[in-house]
Amino acid sequence: ADQVNKGSRRRIYHSSHELIASNYIDVLDVLSFAGEADVYHWFEDDDNLPSNLFWRQTYNQKTLELSMNLFPRTFQLRMHCLYDGYLNPDDTMYICDNRKCKVYFHENHLIDDCLAKTYERVVSTDVALGVAKSTLYKGILEATITDLRPGADPKT
């Protein structure tokens, strides 16, 4: 799973502030430069998400490969979530607060998993009681959840 955005050819886990370090060299017009930019090397084991320009991968022009190993450290990009996705610092992720777990979850995958588990629990309970028929799931789960907290928008 290369996780490439088909339109821009960027990886879907690349942040809008993320640059790729490369050994590619080209001649540029001096007038095309506006100034100096600070670009930080960010490691995913640092839970402080970058807010400025940063890099975490390298691109080798000779082999045309994007490294999955983070230089100079020897570990790879961390897989997150239920569906083994990479971390995009622009996306909201939630962390399990269980000390033994500490897994990061993408918001959409967490919601899908909760809805699927709730659906399974409700349908299997109704089937056992003879209230509902068991059917094979074919499609996307849909649910309406009303937020009843004081001051919350009840339409969500």
Secondary structure, 3 states (H helix, E strand, C coil): CCCECCCCCCECCCCCCEEEEECCCCCCCHHHCCCCCCCEECCCCCCCCCCCCEEEEEEECCCCEECCECCCCCCECCEECCCCEECCCCCCEEECCCCCCCCEEEHHHHHHHHHHHHHHHHHHHHHHCCCCCCCCCCCCCCCCCCCCCCCCCCCC
